């Protein structure tokens, strides 16, 4: 009964939000709001729902692909929840977020500019780094900047945001906005049944029949110790573990651990982009002591926010590193990317 009451209360707010979204899109289409085109190709990676769909590893995938093709690029990020302070001289920005730190570790060759004004950031990247292309991170709703390729990430674990706009649901735009996409990347397809995946694709076809759908998974790459050494992910098989995270999709993280054969004794979830305090980490260690696990497992987004802390963990702390792997549709995706430069 209570959830229905809450949904009823939130319904008018969703309608107001939806009206504002549609009005904004209309103004851009009619030229009332200006769209700026930069002198280099722009590839956008975004989503239509709130939460973690897999944008960060997908941007990394694109960065590696562009490097292999000899294309010099830069990432333009809004820098949402940029609360992590940087050392002097470490960055052009005084603060950043966890995604920035992950990009810096995994794709250090590609500059990442944090700014709400991504048109200005794009011009800065072109001027200061002489890049020939730009990756617009979380850019599907950033209509002010024209793009040459729009990739929309849809999470198979919650593809349609409960079919309601925020705050009643998780949709950032009506589902019909998917028609603006050039490619839809369906993530976490290995964590759902084939029947569920077929149903999702059938619905995507009804919404935007002409848009190709690429199937992807978050592939575990390795386990990384606090000392930086790498362990085989299959070493988790049969292990009893404690895990914690502050990411947009904790369910997927837990499923990844369990799919590797580990038993999750405890799982502590913080809000996405949570900035850990020393007290948080001490309490987490105390929580693990009650469970006596073989190891504590975290994501890379969590590690970059905790690695400089001197908390001594009672059990091995391992980072599960992941990468996007294209299961179906890699040829379609690559042809779409290549076409941007032709």
N, C-alpha and C positions, 0 to 999 in steps of 0.2 A: 504493500500500500504506500509506504513512504517514498520509494523511488518514483511511483506514478505521480505523487503530489509534487515532488521536486521537478519532474519533467514538465508538469503543467505550469508550474511557476516560471520555469526557464523558457517556455515556449515563446512568449511575446518578445523576450530579449533576442532569441534566435531570429525571429522575424525582422526585428529592427536591424540586427547585424546583417542579415541577408539583403535587406533593402539597401543598406550602405554599400555592401560589396558590389551588387549589381549596378548601382548608380555610378560607382567609381569606374567599373569596366566600361559602362556606356560612355562616360566622359572621355576615356582614352580612345575608344573606337571612333568617336565623333571629332576628335582632335581638340576638344576643350582642354584636356590635360595633355601636355606635350610628351611625346616619345622621342628619346634621343638615340641616334644610331652612332656608334663609335666606329673609327676607321679600321678596326680589326674584327674578325669573327668572334661572336659571343655564343658560348654553349651554356645553357642553363640546366641545373639539376635542382628539382624542387619536388614538392608533394602537395596533395590536396587535403591532407589531414594533419592535425597536430600530433606530436609524438615522434618517436624514433622509427623511421621507415628504412633507414640505411643510406641516407644521403652522403654521409662522410666517407664510408668506404667506396661508394660509387664515384665520388669526385676523385678519390685516389686512383681508382681504376682508369678513369679518363686521363688523369695526369700522366700515368705510366704509358698509356697508349700514345698520347701526344709526344712524349719524349722519344718513344720508339720510332715515331714517324718524323723525328727531327723538328718538331714544332715547339717553339719557345713560348710558354704561356705563364699566366698568373691567375691566382684565385681571388675572387672578390667575395668577401663575406660580410654580413651585417655585424657579426661579432656579438650575437645575442648572449646575454648573461656574462659579459666580459668583466669578471671580478677578480681574476688572477693577476696579481701584480708581477711585473717583469723587472729584472735587474736593469740598472742603468746601462744603456748601450746594447742591451740584448735585443731590443726591438724598437721600431719607430713608434710604437704605441706603449703607453704606460701600463695598460692592462689588456688582458686577452681572455679567451675562454678555453675550455678543454679541447674543443675541435681544432683551434689554432695550434695548440701544442702537439696534438696528434699529427696534423699535417706537417709540422716542422720536423717531427721525428721520421715519418714515413716517406715524405716526398720533399726533402730539404732543398732540392734543386728548383722548386717552384715557389716564387714569392706569394705570400698570402696577405692581402691588404684588408684590414678591418675598417669598415665605415658604413654608416647608415646611408650616406650619399655615394652610391656605387657608380654613378656616372663620373663623379669627380675622382673616385678611386681608380676607375678604369683608365681615365686620362693620365693619372699619376703613374700607373703601371706601364702604360705605353711610353711615357716620357722618361721615367727613371730606369726601367728595365728593358726597354726596347722589345717588348713582347709582340708576338704575331697573332695571339689569340687570348681569349679570356674565358675562365670558368666561373660562372655565376652560381655560387653556392646558396641554396635555398632561395631560388630566384623565380619560381613560377608565378608568384603574386607581385613581383617587382616589375610592374608593367612600364615603368618610366624608362627602363633600359631595353632597347630593341635587342632581340636575340636571333641567331641564325639557326639554332637547334634547341628545342624545348624537350627535355627528358623529364618525365614525371615518375616518381617512385611510388609504387603502391605496395603496401605491406600486406601479404597474404594472411597474416594473423588478425588484422583488423582493416580490411581494404576500404570500407565505405563509411568509417567514422560513425557507426550507429545510425547512418542515414539521416543525420540531423546536423545542422550548422551549430557552431559554438554559440552560446555555452551549453545548449541542450545536448549536443553531440560533439564530435571532433572534426567535423568538416570545416575547412577554412573557406571553401567556396562550394556552390552547388556542384553536384557531380557532372552536370553538363559542361562544366569548364574543362573537363578532360578533352573535349574536342579541340582545344587550343594546342594540345601536345603534339609532338612529332613522333615520340617513342614513349611507350609505357613500360617501365621496368618493374616486374612483379618480383618482390623479394621474399625470402624465407619460404620458398615453395617446398623445401624439404621438411618443413615443420607442420605441414598440413596433409590431409589425405588427398589422393588424386581426385576424388569426387569433389572435394571442396575447391581445389584449384580449377577444375573444369567449370564449376558453377561461377567462380569469380570471373574467369575469362569470358564465359557466355554473357555475363552481365556487362562486362567492359565492351564487348562487341555491340550490345544493344545501345550503350551510351555513345560510343565513338567507334563505329565499325571500321573506319578506314585507318585507325591508328594501330601500328604493329605492336605486339606485346612480346617482350623479352623476359624469359624466365631466369631468375638468379637465385643463388644461395650465398649465405655468409659462411665461407669455408674456414674452419680452424686451421691456422698455419703452424703455430707452435705455442709452447708455454715458455714464458720468460721469467727467470728468477730475479730476485732483487739485485743480484750481482751482475745481471745482464746476460747470463748464459742461457742457452736455448735447450729446451727439452721437447721430446716428441709428444704430440698431443695424445697419442695412444697410451701414454703413461698414466692417464687419468682412469683408465679402465680398472674397475674394482676398488678405486680409492673412495674414501669417505671424506667429503669436503664441506667447508663452510664458504659461503660466497656473499659478497655485497656489491652494490653498484648504485650509480646515480646517472642513469641513462634513460632515454625516452622509451625503450622497449625492454624492460627487465625480463619479461616472459620469454622472449627469444634467447636471451643470455642464459637463463636457467635451462631451457630446452637444449641449447648447445652443449652445456656441461653434461646433462643427463644422456644425450645422444652419444657422448664419448665414453659412456659406461661408468660414470662416477655416481655415487649416491650423495645427494645434497642433504646434509644433516640440518643445515640452517641457511636461510637466505634473507638478507637484510636489504631493503630497498629504500633509497633516498630519492627526493625529487630530482628530475633531470637538471643537470648542470650544477648540482649542489657543490658548494665549496667546503671541503672537509676541514674541520677544526682539529686541533690536537686532541681535544676531549672526545670528539667523535671517534677518532682512531683508537684511543685507549678503551673506549666502551666496546668497540667492535672486537678488539682483542680479548677483552674480558668475556664477551659473548662466545667467542670461539673456544675459550678455555673450558667452558661448561660442556661443550660438545666433543672435545678431544678429536678434532679431524686430523687427517693425514696432511692436509694443506688448506690454505685459504685462497680462493680464486677471485680475481677481479678482472675488469676490462681494461683496455689500454687507456680509455678516457678517464678511468679512475686512477690508474697508476700515474699519469702525468700530473695529477693534482696532489699526489701523496708522496712522490719519490724523494722529495727534498726534506721530508719530515724525518726526525730521528727516533720515531717510535720503534721500539724493539718488539717484533712480533713473536708470539710464543710458538707459532707453527710456520712452516714455509709459506711465503706469500708468492703466488704464481699469477702472472698475467696471461690471460688467454687472448692471443692475437688472432684477428680475423681479417679475411680479404673477400671481396666480392668475386664470385666465379659465375660466369655466364653458362647456364646449362643449355638453353635453347635460344637461338636468335642472334648469336654473336655476329654472323655475317650481315644481318640486317642492320644491327647497331653500328658496326664498323663502316658500312657503306653510307649510312646517314652522316657519320662524323666526317668521313673523307669528302663527301659532297660539299660540306661547308667550305672546304679549302679549294674547290675546283670552280 
